[in-house]
Structure formats: C-alpha cells, structure tokens
C-alpha cells in the first residue's frame, strides 16, 4: 500500500486532498466506496490511510529523498534538503504522527469517535464565533482583553442612541465583546 500511495503522490506534485486520494484508491479497486458511508467506517478508513502515510513518511525521510506533508486538505511529497544525518535534527515530535502510528487508536469505539467529532465541531463553531466577533469590533488576533474593551468603548460612544446611533448595533457590540472576553479567558 505504501508503494501505491507513493505512486499516486508522485502524480500530484502540488499535493492531493485526502478526499481525492481516497477517490483514487476507490478507482484503483483498493478501497470499497461503502467504507466511506458512515462515520465510524470513515474514521477507520481515515485512520488506516494516515497510519500508512506516516509510515511512508518515515521510510522516505530515512531514504533522505522526500518528506511528506500530511494534512486532510493537502498530502504532498516535498524534497528533503538534508541527508539522513540531519534526520534527528528535523524530527518534529509530531503528536499526530504518534497518534496515527499507534494502531491501538484504530480501535477507538464508535461512541468515542462521536465524542471526538462533537468536541471538534464545538471548537470549530467557537472559533467561527470568535472570528465574527472580532469582525464586529474591527479587530484581529492576537488581541487581549484591554484592547477588546478599549475598542468596544470607542464603538459604543460612536453608536450611542443619544448621539444618533443605533440601539441594534449596541446589542451587536455587546454580544461581540462578551464573546471575545469569554474566549480570551480560555486561551483562545
């Protein structure tokens, strides 16, 4: 399987997404389309693919020719510009690599997979909410509580109803400030 993946990756010098790589494997008869039909089967398929990719990455790095960028949006061979003697210096201690190389993680239960996904979506929605709140206040990360409060006060003054502003805008500013202060305390 490592050789097949390497051959596919060589066809895509700009990289390939996990989805497209899975489609290539289906087309080549190495993966059943049904393996992508439910959450748990998809998790297991994803896990085995990434397990194999990380094993391939180790092999390629030891050969000293290529490294492998591994991300669900882009899997790409990249030329190594150091020999095997530089391997120890460039070891990243990647926690994802450790996770995917541990085959015990393949046996994660369907309930645990569901919890992992739920946790991911909560974090994702919180991140989107933070981005929206920053936009309302005209700020960009990194930003601290002091900056948030200063900008909030400026905008409240500009939009105060007594000065011809909009009460609706005041509510929007208040929600944005509360959202950001709440997340700032969580370490973003």
C-alpha positions in Angstrom: 0.0 0.0 0.0 2.9 2.4 0.7 4.2 1.9 -2.8 0.8 2.6 -4.3 0.4 5.7 -2.2 3.8 6.9 -3.3 3.0 6.3 -6.9 -0.2 8.3 -6.6 1.5 11.1 -4.8 4.2 11.3 -7.5 1.3 12.1 -9.9 0.3 15.1 -7.9 3.4 17.3 -7.3 1.2 20.1 -6.0 -0.4 17.8 -3.5 -3.7 16.0 -3.2 -6.5 16.2 -0.6 -7.4 13.2 1.5 -10.8 13.1 -0.2 -9.2 12.9 -3.7 -6.7 10.4 -2.5 -9.5 8.2 -1.2 -11.2 8.5 -4.6 -8.0 7.4 -6.3 -7.9 4.3 -4.1 -11.5 3.5 -4.9 -10.9 3.9 -8.6 -7.9 1.6 -8.4 -10.0 -1.0 -6.6 -8.0 -0.7 -3.3 -10.9 0.7 -1.3 -14.6 0.0 -1.2 -16.8 3.1 -1.5 -19.0 1.7 1.3 -16.1 2.3 3.7 -17.0 6.0 3.5 -20.7 5.6 4.1 -20.9 6.0 7.9 -19.0 8.0 10.5 -17.3 5.0 12.1 -16.2 3.3 8.9 -14.9 6.7 7.6 -12.9 7.2 10.8 -11.3 3.7 10.5 -10.6 4.3 6.8 -9.1 7.7 7.6 -7.0 6.2 10.4 -5.6 3.4 8.3 -4.8 5.8 5.5 -3.0 8.3 7.8 -1.2 5.4 9.6 0.1 4.2 6.2 1.1 7.8 5.2 3.0 8.3 8.4 4.8 5.0 7.9 5.6 6.1 4.3 6.8 9.4 5.6 9.3 7.7 8.0 10.6 5.5 5.2 11.0 8.4 2.8 12.8 10.5 5.4 15.2 7.7 6.2 16.0 7.3 2.5 16.8 11.1 2.6 14.9 12.0 -0.6 11.5 13.2 0.4 9.5 14.3 3.3 5.7 14.1 3.3 3.3 16.8 4.3 0.3 15.1 5.8 -3.0 17.1 6.2 -6.5 16.2 5.3 -6.6 19.1 2.9 -3.2 18.5 1.3 -0.9 15.5 1.2 2.3 16.3 -0.7 5.7 15.0 -1.3 8.4 17.6 -0.6 12.1 17.3 -1.4 14.4 16.9 1.5 17.3 19.2 1.5 19.2 17.3 4.2 20.7 13.9 4.3 19.9 11.1 6.8 22.4 12.5 9.2 20.1 15.6 9.5 17.1 13.4 10.3 17.4 13.7 14.0 17.7 17.5 13.8 14.5 17.7 11.8 12.3 15.2 13.8 9.3 17.2 14.8 7.9 15.1 17.6 4.6 15.5 15.8 1.8 14.4 18.1 -0.4 13.4 15.1 2.3 11.1 13.9 2.5 9.4 17.3 -1.3 9.1 17.3 -1.6 7.6 13.8 1.4 5.3 14.2 -0.2 3.8 17.4 -2.5 1.1 16.0 -4.4 0.9 19.3 -6.1 4.1 18.3 -7.7 2.3 15.4 -9.9 0.5 18.0 -11.4 3.8 19.2 -15.1 2.9 19.9 -17.9 4.4 17.8 -19.0 6.4 20.9 -15.5 7.8 21.4 -15.4 8.8 17.7 -18.8 10.5 18.0 -17.5 12.4 21.1 -14.3 13.4 19.2 -16.4 14.8 16.4 -18.8 16.6 18.7 -15.8 18.2 20.5 -14.3 19.2 17.2 -17.5 20.9 16.0 -17.8 22.8 19.3 -14.3 24.2 18.9 -14.9 25.0 15.3 -18.1 26.9 16.0 -16.5 28.7 18.9 -13.6 29.7 16.5 -16.0 31.0 13.9 -17.9 32.8 16.6 -14.7 34.5 17.7 -13.8 35.5 14.1 -17.3 37.1 13.7 -17.0 38.9 17.0 -13.5 40.3 16.0 -15.0 41.5 12.7 -17.9 43.3 14.5 -15.4 45.2 16.6 -12.9 45.7 13.7 -10.1 43.8 15.5 -7.7 41.0 14.5 -6.0 38.3 16.6 -3.9 38.4 18.6 -5.9 40.7 20.8 -6.1 41.0 24.6 -8.9 42.0 27.0 -7.7 45.5 27.4 -7.7 46.1 23.6 -11.1 44.5 23.3 -12.6 46.7 26.0 -11.0 49.9 24.6 -12.3 49.2 21.1 -15.7 48.3 22.5 -16.0 51.6 24.4 -15.0 53.6 21.3 -17.7 51.9 19.2 -20.3 52.3 22.0 -19.6 56.0 22.0 -19.9 56.2 18.2 -23.1 54.3 18.1 -24.9 55.5 21.2 -28.6 56.2 20.5 -28.4 59.6 22.3 -25.9 60.6 19.6 -27.9 59.3 16.7 -26.6 55.8 16.8 -28.4 52.5 16.5 -29.6 50.5 19.6 -29.4 47.3 17.5 -25.7 48.0 16.8 -25.2 48.5 20.6 -26.6 45.0 21.2 -24.3 43.5 18.5 -21.3 45.2 20.0 -22.2 43.9 23.5 -22.5 40.3 22.2 -19.2 40.6 20.4 -17.4 41.9 23.5 -18.9 39.2 25.7 -17.9 36.5 23.2 -14.3 37.7 23.0 -13.8 38.3 26.7 -15.2 34.8 27.3 -12.8 33.2 24.8 -9.8 35.3 25.8 -10.0 33.7 29.3 -9.9 30.2 27.7 -6.6 30.9 25.9 -8.3 31.4 22.6 
